Amino acid sequence: MMFSRSISLLMVAQLFYSLPAIATSPALSKTCRAELISEVYHRWNDINGTLLSDTLPRVARELENARRREDTEITLNTLDFAATYIAGQPNSLSRQDYSKLSAILDQMVKLARLLPSRYSLVKTNVLTKTGQAYQQIGQSEKAKPTLQLAAQASSGIQGSQTIAKAQVQLAEAWIAAKQFPEATTALNRAVEQTVKAKQDAYFHRETLSKIVTLYVQAEQPTRALTTLKLLSSRDYDPAVTLPAIATAYIKTKDPVAAKPILDPLLKQVLAVKDIEQRESQLMLIVVHYAPSGDLVKLQQIAAQLKRPNRYRAIASLAIAGEARNFNQTKLRTQALSQLISDIKAANIVDQFGGRFDNEWYGELNNLANLRNYQPELKIIITELRPINLLGMVLQDLINQKQFETARRMVPRPMPVQIDAAVNDESELWLDRIAIAQLQAGQPKPAETRIASENQDVRRLIRFAQAFHQAGNRPVATQIFNRASAIAKSMPEQAAIANALSQVGYSADPVLNALAASLRKESVISKRAELLLPLSPEFSDARSDYFALAERAGLTNQVEFITLARRNALSERRTEDAYRLISSPKQSPSENFDFVLQLIELHLSQGDFNRARSLLDLPVQTLLNAPESSKPPKVERSSIFHRTALNLARAGDSEAAIALAQYITPAKEREQLQQRLRCLTSL
């Protein structure tokens, strides 16, 4: 296994290291370069803020554009944008997207490898982030050679602070890849450069503090201690830093070295007279020493916490969690009993998770998330049943099909506070349990719970959908009919229509009733205003929404078209927008502006094919349609300008340049043609 893995690593390394040193950039005027970079910014601005899973093809396209252009400055900007955008997002991808991201990362490595040495900082940052991304999708065989490239590139960085920052980032990446010797090398260099930058007190303090933490993570406690001596005692919290270093000694099988770190610290903390400060420090020591697994010592320290308060509760959670990790079941049970006893003694059982959320549950939950102590936290919640937190355990029981246990645990009432509102969620949870039973083939509880409902339309809809999904169409139909019979408001009727369409039933009777209600409003503008708020109700049945508009006599009305167009663009609903393109009652100027906005929406979403296809409409109208279909002559030049730019952005620069000849005056035409020629490669 080791031999084959080594061969694999060698092959990957050869792939990355065997590229040509640098691509030769074609001559590019300053004007064109500025134009191209502006377009790169424009497109990355559209990509930013969108989930990586939705933009993988667009990111790949940007990298391919940079590769074809072979311009260093454009490549720099593209790589910087891509690395920053991708950082932190790989974990949000599904596994089927990993191969797509891997291909993108491969291209980034190739492009970064071509950058001249004078761009060492960008090169290092890009390769570091790319290596981290490889690691996040489980491709450590690519992460290591990529980080080695980053380490090589970092040798060309200038300036002590800049070098130190780059080395710290590189060390973090090496640690994530479990390559501790390489991380140590980077940290050693970071210390050296940080010391040189001592005149900047803030940078010196913050960077050294970070380096100490990273040395601990890289299992280099001695180097962490040495670096700590470069800091003032005011620059770090001994109760946090020293136990972490002691833990690193334990993990590296050197418990003797841990003792002279921990014992003097404990002596110092126990001498603190202020009880609040003393207990706070003891709690921190327990939390940060807990991963060592030295459970006997941890119990001795926790025994100094005499009061049943949040400090002892947090310490008990840490001990319980680590006792599980080190297979010490008895100690785990003792720690959990202590924690539950303390919460009861502190008399916060009813409020636990409510008004004392920040002091108790907030900190316990934070620690549980950080250290994976959620199993212990759920035991506490199950025992104490704090209302605001009970949903976590109830959902677990539902997932495990322990329906009766979950039902017995639901309190009556179950007042849950969300923001300023307090709602009784007991019925909601009992419904969830019944629907889960229905999905598990136990329909009786669901039938019983919904049998007497005659007021809540949306509750009836939920059960009707659940029965349909369970394959019981007759019961689903009957519940839908009950919902339709009691629906009073238009939003309720719209919700029923949407649900019916979603499960394949005819929504016509409900749509007809809605249309009749809308037609009672004789003022068209007010009728349109009544219809528009119903749009969100038709989230799964957009065709029904427009069918309703037609039955309400609104599809050809200026008032509705104006509002619906604005709504479609703001919500980025392109399919809705296509239904609204042809509107003879709108002015040609309004129609052109709407179509161009839709084209620009396609471009911002990276859908260049649809954008190019739709561009034929304004082009053909401008060139061949009768005058009555065209905007006023005074507006045409700006529309030609906008259309030509969109053609270029959609990838058809030839058509864009041809269209630009219709722009007046000549000076503006020549400027645009020059701009379009610059965009040819994009």
C-alpha positions as CSV (number, residue, x, y, z in Angstrom):
1,M,0.0,0.0,0.0
2,M,2.8,2.4,0.9
3,F,4.6,1.7,-2.4
4,S,1.5,2.3,-4.6
5,R,0.7,5.5,-2.7
6,S,4.2,6.8,-3.2
7,I,4.0,6.0,-6.9
8,S,0.7,7.9,-7.0
9,L,2.2,10.9,-5.3
10,L,5.1,10.9,-7.6
11,M,2.9,10.8,-10.7
12,V,0.8,13.8,-9.4
13,A,4.0,15.7,-8.5
14,Q,5.3,15.1,-12.0
15,L,2.1,16.4,-13.5
16,F,2.4,19.7,-11.5
17,Y,6.1,20.2,-11.8
18,S,6.6,19.4,-15.5
19,L,4.8,22.5,-16.8
20,P,6.5,25.1,-18.9
21,A,8.0,27.9,-16.7
22,I,5.9,30.8,-18.1
23,A,3.6,31.6,-20.9
24,T,4.5,34.4,-23.2
25,S,1.8,37.1,-23.1
26,P,0.8,38.7,-26.5
27,A,1.2,42.4,-26.7
28,L,-1.8,44.1,-25.2
29,S,-2.5,47.8,-25.1
30,K,-3.1,49.5,-21.8
31,T,-6.7,50.3,-22.9
32,C,-7.5,46.7,-23.8
33,R,-5.9,45.3,-20.7
34,A,-8.0,47.7,-18.5
35,E,-11.1,46.7,-20.5
36,L,-10.5,43.0,-20.1
37,I,-9.7,43.3,-16.4
38,S,-12.9,45.3,-15.9
39,E,-14.8,42.5,-17.6
40,V,-13.1,40.0,-15.3
41,Y,-14.2,42.0,-12.3
42,H,-17.7,42.4,-13.7
43,R,-18.2,38.6,-14.1
44,W,-16.6,37.7,-10.8
45,N,-18.9,40.2,-9.1
46,D,-21.8,38.2,-10.6
47,I,-20.3,34.9,-9.3
48,N,-19.6,36.1,-5.8
49,G,-22.5,35.6,-3.4
50,T,-23.6,32.5,-5.3
51,L,-23.1,28.9,-4.0
52,L,-20.1,27.2,-5.5
53,S,-22.2,24.2,-6.5
54,D,-24.2,26.6,-8.8
55,T,-21.1,28.3,-10.4
56,L,-18.6,25.5,-11.1
57,P,-19.0,25.8,-14.9
58,R,-18.6,29.5,-14.7
59,V,-15.4,29.3,-12.6
60,A,-14.0,26.8,-15.1
61,R,-14.9,29.1,-18.0
62,E,-13.1,32.1,-16.3
63,L,-10.0,30.0,-15.9
64,E,-10.1,28.8,-19.5
65,N,-10.5,32.5,-20.6
66,A,-7.4,33.4,-18.6
67,R,-5.5,30.4,-20.1
68,R,-6.4,31.4,-23.7
69,R,-5.6,35.1,-23.1
70,E,-2.1,34.3,-21.8
71,D,-1.8,37.7,-20.1
72,T,-0.1,37.7,-16.7
73,E,-2.3,40.5,-15.2
74,I,-5.5,38.9,-16.2
75,T,-4.3,35.5,-15.0
76,L,-3.3,37.1,-11.6
77,N,-6.8,38.6,-11.2
78,T,-8.6,35.5,-12.2
79,L,-6.6,33.2,-9.9
80,D,-6.9,35.6,-7.0
81,F,-10.7,35.8,-7.5
82,A,-11.0,32.0,-7.9
83,A,-8.9,31.1,-4.9
84,T,-10.7,33.6,-2.6
85,Y,-14.1,32.5,-3.9
86,I,-13.5,28.8,-3.5
87,A,-11.9,29.0,-0.1
88,G,-14.1,27.6,2.6
89,Q,-16.8,26.4,0.2
90,P,-15.7,22.8,-0.8
91,N,-17.4,21.3,2.2
92,S,-20.7,22.6,0.9
93,L,-20.4,20.5,-2.3
94,S,-22.0,17.2,-2.8
95,R,-19.6,14.3,-3.6
96,Q,-20.7,14.2,-7.3
97,D,-19.3,17.8,-7.6
98,Y,-15.9,16.9,-6.3
99,S,-14.6,15.8,-9.7
100,K,-15.7,19.1,-11.2
101,L,-13.9,21.1,-8.5
102,S,-10.8,18.9,-8.8
103,A,-10.6,19.7,-12.5
104,I,-10.9,23.4,-11.6
105,L,-8.2,23.1,-9.0
106,D,-5.9,21.3,-11.5
107,Q,-6.3,24.2,-13.9
108,M,-5.5,26.7,-11.1
109,V,-2.3,24.9,-10.2
110,K,-1.2,24.9,-13.9
111,L,-2.0,28.7,-14.3
112,A,-0.3,29.6,-11.0
113,R,2.8,27.5,-12.0
114,L,3.2,29.8,-15.0
115,L,3.2,33.1,-13.0
116,P,6.6,34.9,-13.0
117,S,8.6,34.9,-9.8
118,R,7.9,38.6,-9.2
119,Y,4.3,37.6,-8.3
120,S,5.4,35.2,-5.6
121,L,2.9,36.5,-3.0
122,V,-0.2,35.9,-5.2
123,K,1.3,32.6,-6.4
124,T,1.9,31.4,-2.8
125,N,-1.6,32.5,-1.7
126,V,-3.3,30.8,-4.6
127,L,-1.4,27.6,-4.3
128,T,-2.0,27.5,-0.5
129,K,-5.7,27.9,-0.9
130,T,-5.8,25.4,-3.7
131,G,-4.0,22.9,-1.6
132,Q,-6.4,23.4,1.2
133,A,-9.3,22.9,-1.2
134,Y,-7.8,19.6,-2.4
135,Q,-7.6,18.5,1.2
136,Q,-11.2,19.4,1.9
137,I,-12.4,17.2,-0.9
138,G,-10.3,14.3,0.2
139,Q,-7.5,14.6,-2.4
140,S,-4.5,14.7,-0.1
141,E,-2.4,13.1,-2.9
142,K,-2.8,16.4,-4.8
143,A,-2.8,18.7,-1.7
144,K,0.8,17.8,-0.7
145,P,2.5,18.6,-4.1
146,T,0.4,21.8,-4.4
147,L,1.5,23.0,-1.0
148,Q,5.1,22.1,-1.8
149,L,4.8,24.4,-4.9
150,A,3.4,27.1,-2.5
151,A,6.4,26.6,-0.2
152,Q,8.8,27.0,-3.1
153,A,7.0,30.1,-4.4
154,S,7.1,31.7,-0.9
155,S,10.8,32.0,-1.1
156,G,10.4,34.9,-3.4
157,I,8.1,37.0,-1.1
158,Q,9.6,40.3,0.2
159,G,9.0,42.1,3.5
160,S,9.0,40.5,7.0
161,Q,5.3,41.0,7.7
162,T,4.2,39.7,4.3
163,I,6.5,36.7,4.6
164,A,5.2,35.9,8.1
165,K,1.5,36.1,7.0
166,A,2.1,33.8,4.0
167,Q,4.0,31.3,6.2
168,V,1.3,31.2,8.8
169,Q,-1.3,30.5,6.1
170,L,0.9,27.8,4.6
171,A,1.4,26.3,8.1
172,E,-2.4,26.1,8.6
173,A,-2.8,24.3,5.2
174,W,0.0,21.8,6.1
175,I,-1.7,21.1,9.5
176,A,-5.0,20.5,7.8
177,A,-3.2,18.0,5.6
178,K,-1.6,16.4,8.7
179,Q,1.9,17.2,7.4
180,F,3.4,18.4,10.7
181,P,7.1,18.6,9.8
182,E,6.3,20.8,6.8
183,A,4.0,23.0,9.0
184,T,6.8,23.3,11.5
185,T,9.2,24.5,8.9
186,A,6.8,27.2,7.8
187,L,6.2,28.3,11.4
188,N,9.9,28.5,12.1
189,R,10.2,30.9,9.2
190,A,7.2,32.8,10.4
191,V,8.7,33.3,13.8
192,E,12.0,34.5,12.3
193,Q,10.2,37.1,10.2
194,T,7.8,38.2,12.9
195,V,10.7,39.0,15.3
196,K,12.1,41.2,12.6
197,A,8.8,43.1,12.5
198,K,8.8,43.8,16.2
199,Q,8.3,47.5,15.7
200,D,4.7,46.8,14.8
201,A,3.5,45.8,18.3
202,Y,0.1,44.7,17.3
203,F,1.3,42.5,14.4
204,H,4.1,41.1,16.6
205,R,1.7,40.1,19.3
206,E,-1.2,38.7,17.2
207,T,1.1,36.8,14.8
208,L,3.2,35.2,17.6
209,S,0.0,34.2,19.5
210,K,-1.3,32.6,16.3
211,I,2.0,30.8,15.8
212,V,1.9,29.4,19.4
213,T,-1.5,27.9,18.7
214,L,-0.3,26.4,15.4
215,Y,2.8,24.9,17.0
216,V,0.5,23.2,19.5
217,Q,-1.7,21.8,16.6
218,A,1.5,20.6,14.8
219,E,2.4,18.8,18.0
220,Q,5.5,20.9,18.7
221,P,5.0,22.0,22.3
222,T,8.6,22.9,23.0
223,R,8.6,25.3,20.1
224,A,5.3,26.7,21.3
225,L,6.8,27.3,24.7
226,T,9.9,29.0,23.2
227,T,7.7,31.2,21.1
228,L,5.5,32.0,24.1
229,K,8.5,33.5,25.8
230,L,8.7,36.2,23.1
231,L,5.3,37.5,24.3
232,S,4.5,39.5,27.3
233,S,2.5,37.7,30.0
234,R,-0.3,40.3,29.2
235,D,-0.5,39.1,25.6
236,Y,-2.0,35.6,26.3
237,D,-4.3,33.8,28.8
238,P,-2.2,31.2,30.7
239,A,-5.3,29.3,31.5
240,V,-5.9,28.7,27.8
241,T,-2.4,28.5,26.3
242,L,-0.5,26.5,28.9
243,P,-3.0,23.6,29.2
244,A,-3.0,23.4,25.4
245,I,0.8,23.1,25.4
246,A,0.6,20.5,28.2
247,T,-1.9,18.6,26.1
248,A,0.5,18.6,23.2
249,Y,3.2,17.1,25.4
250,I,0.8,14.3,26.5
251,K,-0.1,13.6,22.9
252,T,3.6,13.4,22.0
253,K,4.1,10.8,24.8
254,D,6.0,13.2,27.0
255,P,3.8,13.6,30.2
256,V,6.9,14.5,32.3
257,A,7.3,17.7,30.4
258,A,3.6,18.5,30.9
259,K,3.8,18.5,34.7
260,P,6.1,21.6,35.2
261,I,3.7,23.5,32.9
262,L,0.4,22.6,34.5
263,D,1.3,22.4,38.3
264,P,2.6,25.9,38.7
265,L,-0.4,27.2,36.7
266,L,-2.8,25.4,39.0
267,K,-1.0,26.7,42.1
268,Q,-1.2,30.2,40.8
269,V,-4.9,30.0,39.9
270,L,-5.9,28.4,43.2
271,A,-4.3,31.3,45.0
272,V,-6.7,33.8,43.3
273,K,-9.0,35.3,46.0
274,D,-11.8,36.4,43.7
275,I,-14.0,33.2,43.5
276,E,-15.6,34.1,40.1
277,Q,-12.2,34.7,38.5
278,R,-10.7,31.6,40.1
279,E,-13.5,29.3,38.9
280,S,-13.4,30.8,35.4
281,Q,-9.7,30.1,35.2
282,L,-10.2,26.5,36.5
283,M,-12.9,25.9,33.9
284,L,-10.6,27.1,31.1
285,I,-7.8,24.8,32.3
286,V,-10.2,21.8,32.3
287,V,-11.5,22.6,28.8
288,H,-8.1,23.1,27.2
289,Y,-6.4,20.2,29.0
290,A,-9.4,17.8,28.4
291,P,-8.2,16.5,24.9
292,S,-5.1,15.1,26.7
293,G,-7.2,12.3,28.0
294,D,-5.6,12.7,31.5
295,L,-8.9,12.1,33.1
296,V,-7.6,11.6,36.7
297,K,-5.9,15.0,36.6
298,L,-9.0,16.6,35.0
299,Q,-11.2,15.3,37.9
300,Q,-8.8,16.7,40.4
301,I,-8.9,20.1,38.8
302,A,-12.7,20.0,38.5
303,A,-13.0,19.1,42.2
304,Q,-11.8,22.6,43.0
305,L,-14.9,24.0,41.4
306,K,-17.1,24.1,44.5
307,R,-20.3,25.8,43.3
308,P,-23.0,24.3,41.0
309,N,-22.6,27.0,38.3
310,R,-21.9,27.3,34.6
311,Y,-18.2,27.0,35.1
312,R,-18.5,23.5,36.7
313,A,-21.2,22.6,34.1
314,I,-18.8,23.4,31.2
315,A,-15.9,21.5,32.9
316,S,-18.2,18.5,33.4
317,L,-19.3,18.5,29.8
318,A,-15.6,18.5,28.7
319,I,-14.8,15.6,31.0
320,A,-17.8,13.6,29.9
321,G,-17.1,14.1,26.2
322,E,-13.4,13.1,26.5
323,A,-14.3,10.2,28.8
324,R,-16.4,8.9,25.8
325,N,-13.5,9.5,23.5
326,F,-11.1,7.5,25.7
327,N,-13.7,4.7,26.4
328,Q,-14.1,5.6,30.1
329,T,-17.9,4.9,30.5
330,K,-18.0,5.1,34.3
331,L,-16.3,8.5,34.4
332,R,-18.6,9.8,31.6
333,T,-21.6,8.8,33.6
334,Q,-20.3,10.5,36.7
335,A,-19.5,13.7,34.9
336,L,-23.0,13.8,33.2
337,S,-24.6,13.2,36.6
338,Q,-22.7,16.1,38.1
339,L,-23.7,18.3,35.2
340,I,-27.4,17.5,35.4
341,S,-27.3,17.9,39.2
342,D,-25.6,21.3,38.9
343,I,-28.2,22.5,36.4
344,K,-31.0,21.4,38.8
345,A,-29.3,22.9,41.8
346,A,-28.9,26.2,40.0
347,N,-32.7,26.2,39.5
348,I,-32.7,26.9,35.8
349,V,-34.5,23.8,34.6
350,D,-37.4,25.7,33.2
351,Q,-35.4,28.5,31.7
352,F,-32.5,26.3,30.5
353,G,-32.0,27.4,26.9
354,G,-34.3,30.4,27.4
355,R,-33.4,33.5,29.2
356,F,-30.2,32.0,30.6
357,D,-29.2,30.7,27.1
358,N,-26.0,32.7,26.9
359,E,-24.7,31.7,30.3
360,W,-25.6,28.0,30.1
361,Y,-26.8,26.4,27.0
362,G,-25.0,28.9,24.7
363,E,-21.6,28.0,26.1
364,L,-22.4,24.3,26.4
365,N,-23.6,24.2,22.9
366,N,-20.6,26.0,21.6
367,L,-18.2,23.6,23.3
368,A,-20.3,20.6,22.1
369,N,-20.0,21.8,18.5
370,L,-16.3,22.6,18.8
371,R,-15.4,19.3,20.4
372,N,-18.1,17.0,19.1
373,Y,-19.8,16.6,22.5
374,Q,-23.3,16.6,21.0
375,P,-24.1,13.1,22.3
376,E,-23.5,14.3,25.9
377,L,-25.5,17.5,25.3
378,K,-28.5,15.4,24.0
379,I,-28.4,13.3,27.1
380,I,-28.7,16.5,29.2
381,I,-31.6,17.8,27.1
382,T,-33.4,14.4,27.3
383,E,-33.1,14.5,31.1
384,L,-34.0,18.1,31.7
385,R,-36.3,18.7,28.8
386,P,-35.7,22.4,28.3
387,I,-38.4,23.5,26.0
388,N,-36.4,25.7,23.7
389,L,-34.0,22.9,23.0
390,L,-36.2,19.9,23.1
391,G,-36.7,19.9,19.3
392,M,-33.1,18.6,18.9
393,V,-33.9,15.4,20.8
394,L,-37.4,15.0,19.4
395,Q,-36.1,15.1,15.8
396,D,-33.5,12.5,16.7
397,L,-36.2,10.2,18.1
398,I,-38.3,10.7,15.0
399,N,-35.3,9.9,12.8
400,Q,-34.8,6.7,14.8
401,K,-38.5,5.9,14.5
402,Q,-39.0,6.0,18.2
403,F,-42.4,7.6,17.7
404,E,-44.0,6.7,21.0
405,T,-41.0,7.9,23.1
406,A,-41.0,11.2,21.1
407,R,-44.8,11.7,21.6
408,R,-44.5,11.2,25.4
409,M,-41.7,13.7,25.5
410,V,-43.7,16.5,23.9
411,P,-44.8,18.9,26.8
412,R,-48.2,20.6,26.8
413,P,-47.9,23.5,26.2
414,M,-44.5,23.8,24.5
415,P,-43.9,27.6,24.4
416,V,-41.0,28.3,22.2
417,Q,-39.6,31.8,21.9
418,I,-38.3,32.9,18.4
419,D,-37.2,36.5,18.4
420,A,-39.9,38.4,20.3
421,A,-42.7,35.9,19.6
422,V,-43.7,33.0,21.8
423,N,-45.6,30.1,20.1
424,D,-46.9,26.8,21.5
425,E,-45.2,24.2,19.3
426,S,-46.7,21.1,20.9
427,E,-49.3,20.5,18.2
428,L,-46.7,21.1,15.5
429,W,-44.4,18.5,16.9
430,L,-47.2,16.0,17.4
431,D,-48.1,16.5,13.8
432,R,-44.5,15.9,12.7
433,I,-44.5,12.7,14.7
434,A,-47.8,11.5,13.2
435,I,-46.7,12.4,9.6
436,A,-43.4,10.5,10.2
437,Q,-45.4,7.5,11.3
438,L,-47.5,7.8,8.2
439,Q,-44.4,7.8,6.1
440,A,-43.2,4.7,8.0
441,G,-46.4,2.8,7.1
442,Q,-48.4,3.6,10.3
443,P,-51.3,5.8,9.1
444,K,-53.6,5.6,12.1
445,P,-52.0,8.5,14.2
446,A,-52.1,10.8,11.2
447,E,-55.8,10.0,10.4
448,T,-56.7,10.6,14.1
449,R,-54.9,13.9,14.4
450,I,-56.4,15.4,11.2
451,A,-59.9,14.0,11.6
452,S,-61.4,16.9,13.4
453,E,-59.5,19.8,11.8
454,N,-61.9,22.4,10.3
455,Q,-60.0,25.7,10.6
456,D,-56.3,25.5,9.7
457,V,-56.1,25.2,5.9
458,R,-52.3,25.0,5.8
459,R,-52.3,22.1,8.3
460,L,-54.8,20.2,6.1
461,I,-52.5,20.8,3.1
462,R,-49.5,19.4,5.0
463,F,-51.4,16.2,5.9
464,A,-53.0,15.9,2.4
465,Q,-49.5,16.0,0.8
466,A,-48.2,13.5,3.3
467,F,-51.0,11.0,2.6
468,H,-50.4,11.5,-1.2
469,Q,-46.7,10.8,-0.7
470,A,-47.6,7.7,1.3
471,G,-49.6,6.5,-1.6
472,N,-53.0,7.0,-0.1
473,R,-54.7,9.0,-2.8
474,P,-58.3,8.7,-1.6
475,V,-57.5,10.1,1.8
476,A,-55.4,12.9,0.3
477,T,-58.2,13.9,-2.1
478,Q,-60.7,14.0,0.8
479,I,-58.4,16.2,2.9
480,F,-57.7,18.5,-0.1
481,N,-61.5,18.9,-0.5
482,R,-61.9,19.8,3.2
483,A,-59.2,22.4,2.8
484,S,-60.9,23.9,-0.2
485,A,-64.2,24.0,1.6
486,I,-63.0,26.1,4.5
487,A,-60.4,28.3,2.7
488,K,-61.5,31.9,3.1
489,S,-58.5,34.1,2.1
490,M,-56.9,34.3,-1.4
491,P,-53.5,33.2,-0.1
492,E,-55.0,30.1,1.4
493,Q,-56.8,29.3,-1.9
494,A,-53.5,29.9,-3.7
495,A,-51.6,27.6,-1.4
496,I,-54.2,24.8,-2.1
497,A,-53.9,25.3,-5.8
498,N,-50.1,25.1,-5.6
499,A,-50.3,21.9,-3.5
500,L,-52.8,20.3,-5.8
501,S,-50.6,20.9,-8.8
502,Q,-47.5,19.8,-7.0
503,V,-49.0,16.3,-6.4
504,G,-50.5,16.1,-9.9
505,Y,-54.1,16.9,-9.1
506,S,-56.2,19.5,-11.1
507,A,-56.2,22.9,-9.5
508,D,-58.8,24.3,-11.9
509,P,-61.7,24.6,-9.5
510,V,-59.6,26.5,-7.0
511,L,-58.1,28.7,-9.7
512,N,-61.6,29.5,-11.0
513,A,-62.7,30.5,-7.5
514,L,-59.7,32.7,-7.1
515,A,-60.2,34.4,-10.5
516,A,-63.8,35.1,-9.6
517,S,-62.6,36.8,-6.3
518,L,-60.1,38.9,-8.2
519,R,-62.6,40.0,-10.9
520,K,-64.7,41.5,-8.1
521,E,-62.1,44.3,-8.1
522,S,-63.1,46.4,-11.1
523,V,-60.0,48.7,-11.0
524,I,-57.3,46.9,-13.0
525,S,-54.4,48.4,-11.1
526,K,-55.8,47.3,-7.8
527,R,-56.6,43.8,-9.2
528,A,-53.0,43.5,-10.3
529,E,-51.9,44.5,-6.8
530,L,-54.1,41.8,-5.3
531,L,-52.7,39.1,-7.6
532,L,-49.0,39.9,-7.2
533,P,-48.7,39.0,-3.4
534,L,-50.1,35.5,-4.4
535,S,-47.0,34.8,-6.5
536,P,-45.0,33.2,-3.6
537,E,-47.8,30.8,-2.9
538,F,-47.3,29.3,-6.4
539,S,-43.7,28.4,-5.8
540,D,-44.1,24.9,-7.3
541,A,-46.7,25.8,-10.0
542,R,-45.7,28.9,-11.9
543,S,-47.9,28.0,-14.9
544,D,-50.9,28.0,-12.6
545,Y,-50.0,31.5,-11.4
546,F,-50.0,32.9,-15.0
547,A,-53.2,30.8,-15.8
548,L,-54.8,32.6,-12.8
549,A,-53.6,36.0,-14.2
550,E,-55.2,35.1,-17.6
551,R,-58.5,34.1,-16.0
552,A,-58.5,37.3,-14.0
553,G,-58.2,39.3,-17.2
554,L,-54.7,40.7,-16.4
555,T,-52.2,39.1,-18.8
556,N,-52.7,41.9,-21.3
557,Q,-52.9,44.7,-18.9
558,V,-50.1,47.2,-18.6
559,E,-50.4,47.4,-14.8
560,F,-50.0,43.7,-14.3
561,I,-47.2,43.3,-16.9
562,T,-45.2,46.2,-15.3
563,L,-45.5,44.7,-11.8
564,A,-44.9,41.1,-12.9
565,R,-41.8,42.0,-15.0
566,R,-40.3,43.9,-12.0
567,N,-41.0,40.9,-9.8
568,A,-39.6,38.3,-12.2
569,L,-36.3,40.2,-12.5
570,S,-35.9,41.0,-8.8
571,E,-36.5,37.3,-7.9
572,R,-34.4,36.2,-10.8
573,R,-37.2,34.0,-12.2
574,T,-36.2,33.7,-15.8
575,E,-39.0,31.4,-16.8
576,D,-41.5,33.9,-15.5
577,A,-39.8,36.6,-17.5
578,Y,-40.1,34.7,-20.8
579,R,-43.9,34.6,-20.3
580,L,-43.8,38.4,-20.1
581,I,-41.7,39.3,-23.1
582,S,-44.4,39.9,-25.6
583,S,-46.6,42.7,-24.5
584,P,-48.1,44.9,-27.3
585,K,-49.5,47.3,-24.8
586,Q,-46.1,48.2,-23.4
587,S,-44.0,50.8,-25.2
588,P,-41.2,49.6,-27.5
589,S,-38.7,51.3,-25.1
590,E,-40.1,49.3,-22.1
591,N,-40.1,46.1,-24.1
592,F,-36.5,46.6,-25.2
593,D,-35.3,47.5,-21.7
594,F,-37.0,44.4,-20.2
595,V,-35.5,42.0,-22.8
596,L,-32.1,43.5,-22.3
597,Q,-32.4,43.2,-18.5
598,L,-33.4,39.5,-19.0
599,I,-30.4,39.0,-21.3
600,E,-28.1,40.6,-18.6
601,L,-29.7,38.3,-16.0
602,H,-28.8,35.3,-18.1
603,L,-25.2,36.6,-18.5
604,S,-24.9,37.2,-14.7
605,Q,-26.0,33.6,-14.1
606,G,-23.5,32.3,-16.6
607,D,-26.1,31.1,-19.1
608,F,-24.4,32.4,-22.2
609,N,-26.3,30.2,-24.7
610,R,-29.7,31.5,-23.7
611,A,-28.4,35.0,-23.6
612,R,-27.1,34.7,-27.1
613,S,-30.3,33.1,-28.3
614,L,-32.4,35.8,-26.8
615,L,-30.2,38.6,-28.3
616,D,-31.6,37.8,-31.7
617,L,-34.9,39.4,-30.7
618,P,-33.6,42.9,-30.1
619,V,-31.1,42.7,-33.0
620,Q,-33.8,41.6,-35.5
621,T,-36.3,44.1,-34.2
622,L,-33.8,47.0,-34.4
623,L,-32.7,46.0,-38.0
624,N,-35.9,44.6,-39.6
625,A,-39.0,45.5,-37.7
626,P,-41.4,48.3,-38.7
627,E,-40.9,51.7,-37.1
628,S,-43.8,51.2,-34.8
629,S,-42.0,48.3,-33.0
630,K,-38.8,50.2,-32.5
631,P,-38.0,52.7,-29.7
632,P,-37.7,56.4,-30.5
633,K,-34.7,57.2,-32.7
634,V,-33.1,59.3,-30.0
635,E,-32.9,56.1,-27.8
636,R,-31.7,53.7,-30.5
637,S,-28.0,54.5,-30.4
638,S,-27.8,53.6,-26.7
639,I,-29.8,50.4,-27.3
640,F,-27.5,49.4,-30.1
641,H,-24.6,50.1,-27.7
642,R,-26.0,48.0,-24.9
643,T,-27.0,45.2,-27.3
644,A,-23.6,45.1,-28.9
645,L,-21.9,44.9,-25.5
646,N,-24.2,42.0,-24.5
647,L,-23.4,40.2,-27.7
648,A,-19.7,40.4,-26.9
649,R,-20.2,39.2,-23.3
650,A,-22.2,36.3,-24.7
651,G,-19.2,35.4,-26.9
652,D,-20.3,36.7,-30.3
653,S,-17.8,39.6,-30.8
654,E,-18.2,39.4,-34.6
655,A,-21.9,40.2,-34.5
656,A,-21.3,42.8,-31.8
657,I,-18.7,44.7,-33.9
658,A,-21.1,44.5,-36.9
659,L,-24.0,45.9,-34.9
660,A,-21.8,48.7,-33.5
661,Q,-21.8,50.4,-37.0
662,Y,-25.3,51.7,-36.3
663,I,-24.1,53.8,-33.4
664,T,-23.9,57.6,-33.7
665,P,-22.0,59.8,-33.4
666,A,-18.9,58.4,-35.1
667,K,-16.7,59.0,-32.1
668,E,-18.9,56.9,-29.8
669,R,-19.0,54.2,-32.6
670,E,-15.3,54.0,-32.9
671,Q,-14.8,53.9,-29.1
672,L,-17.2,51.0,-28.8
673,Q,-15.7,49.1,-31.7
674,Q,-12.3,49.4,-30.1
675,R,-13.8,48.2,-26.8
676,L,-15.4,45.2,-28.6
677,R,-12.2,44.3,-30.3
678,C,-10.6,44.1,-26.9
679,L,-13.4,41.8,-25.7
680,T,-12.9,39.4,-28.7
681,S,-11.0,36.9,-26.6
682,L,-13.6,36.8,-23.9
